[in-house]
Amino acid sequence: MSATASDSIMETGTFVNCFLLVISLVIIPVNGGYDKERDALLKGTFPQDFIWSSATAAYQIEGAWNVSDKGPSVWDTLAHQGRVYNQDTGDVACDSYHKYPEDVALMKQMGLKYYRFSISWPRIFPTGEQQDGVNQDGVRYYNALINELIANDIQPMVTLFHWDLPQVLQDRYGGFLNNHTTNTTVIHDLFGDYARFCYQNFGDRVKYWITFNEPWITSWLGYGVGNFAPQHNEPAEGQYKAAHNIILSHAKAYHIYDDEFRAAQNGQVGITLNCDWGTPKTPADADAALRYVQFFLGWFAHPIYKNGDYPEVMKTTMARKAQEEGRTTSRLPEFTPEQKLSISGTGDFFGLNHYTTVEVTDACCTPIENPNYDTDKDVGTGHAPDWPRAASSWLYVVPWGIRNLLGFIKEEYGDPEIYVTENGRSDHDQDPAIMMDMERICYYMMYTNEVMKASNMDNVKVKAYTAWSLLDNFEWLSGYSERFGLHYVDFNDPTRTRYPKASSVFFKQLVRNNGYPEGSEFTKYVENMWYFCHNTTEAEVNGYTGGASQISSLFSLFLAIPMMIAYSLIA
Ligand code: BGC
């Protein structure tokens, strides 16, 4: 680009920035939730080698649900029973099985050097068991995707299990409920075999492995509440049994890598845990908030990253409940001493998915007739009235929550290297489509800035940030009604064309700037947007389609469009 052309573009940028500044002063921040000191913009950059990535998962994007020999997963079953909103299914989804080169091109266009995706177990082993046969077409597909990524200088970060358990394993063995208290549990070995096969076939090119995505969801929603696949409803115990097996299966897969592959392949293996930050509603609720986080994150993180066993507060709480319920043993299973040894320390990095925060109150200790994981915690949860909301009913926008959570992980688990493997915000599926997705831009702006505070001010070893999601996709029970993508996908169009949203342009600039460097045009833009972002989200409290949308569309019209044009020209 010639000096004159780039100068005039920079001038356009400067003009837009001045315009933004004036407008942000005119839209007086009326937000009670905004804390000047806590929420101030931090200028600076992430460490040089910081990993910027975006993520997807097999069932949510691939489609091709029965192509070649792929076996059905528990999510195929659930969706085909019509249990998803609008009877949506993942049969075609984003059709990434066929369109993966386009997905890679989108990442390339955004300057992303990493991509987190998951392998579908039943696409590799149709029944889940290697001895029953391997689907070579599935192996070909993942090889092609990985090769396409590498050819475009994008590192694959692979999740082995993102909820799509082979249906046959659920039918044959009860899935993750299989013999949870014995040493000979089949499911551990089967997961180990599957992991080994993936290391063997893809590990020459894949250097980051995530064994399980959010075992909390599989355990509680899949085997406790049972509204997620495989729809097992046993809320008193199902989640504890499943979690027990998942932790042991994870440890198995970790050791297989350690013993058989690490020396030659030199990669890393971890697990991705999800956790909402729990903030006490009043100072008197501090212990309850801690208990909430221990039951949520500690349930999995304590055994894996601390000492091979469940958190003390979980064990004592559950022991007391057993007494109150007249049981001879706790509903929380116990690990044997050998198992504890094999579980402890099985994470080369700490994968974290985080989206939101809850306000916690103490609700100790009323005995409950039908106990379940929710009541076991002895807490109540709610949300502060000034926390803005996204389209997903559970998603409240509380950026400072992620900084607190990262600090907690640093302190509690011996300062591990943390990869934020998911963070993002949903919009409704509406007409006209939300392409100028300013609320998503604000979300990424505010949350990544809090991550930078954790990294640069609190010395948390955050090594990666991953946007969920690269594409709008199948949002589990909500089907296609909630959109998390940086790119819009038209699910009524058989070609599933992808369209970049404004947030993809923003994210590209964020990656290019590696944060918010002092003096850059990008940071000036962010600075001028800062109050608007907090202000907009505040207005949203009054209803998603209320004031905020009006401000938002006004904003889109007068500010976002010129801003985006200016920045995509600079890009
Ligand atoms: C999951 C994703 C999901 C996202 C938004 C995470 O819990 O890993 O699969 O789409 O949250 O709900």
Residues whose N, C-alpha, C, O or C-beta is under 5 A from the ligand:
A	BS01	BGC	A57
